[in-house]
Each structure stands twice: as structure tokens, then as C-alpha cells.
Amino acid sequence: MSDRDGGGFFRSIEALLAIVGALTVMGIVAVAVSVFAWEMELRRTEQQEAAVAEPPTAPSA
């Protein structure tokens, strides 16, 4: 099949699929980064709460 036989149609479909694929990959990356940021924020909050919950120790000297 040559370009004169409708190859432009398939090239446009291929271009659309490439765009959809790129958007899908970017979406997956965005979700992964969001989950990672949420996890880091959760850990930071837990560390702050643990530091506040510990009673201060009196010097034993």
C-alpha cells in the first residue's frame, strides 16, 4: 500500500494514538508523583506528632 492509497488516514490515526499514549504515560507519572508526595507528607506529619507526644526527660545529674 502506498501513500496514494490512503496512507494519510493511517498516519493521522497513528498520530492520535501517539498523543493518547503520551497523555496516558504523563497521567500515570502524575499519579505516581502525587502518591509519593502524599506519602512523604504523611511520614513528616507522623514524625512531628511523635516528637510532640514524647514527654521531655529530666536530667538525671
Order of alpha helices (4+ residues) and beta strands (2+ residues): alpha
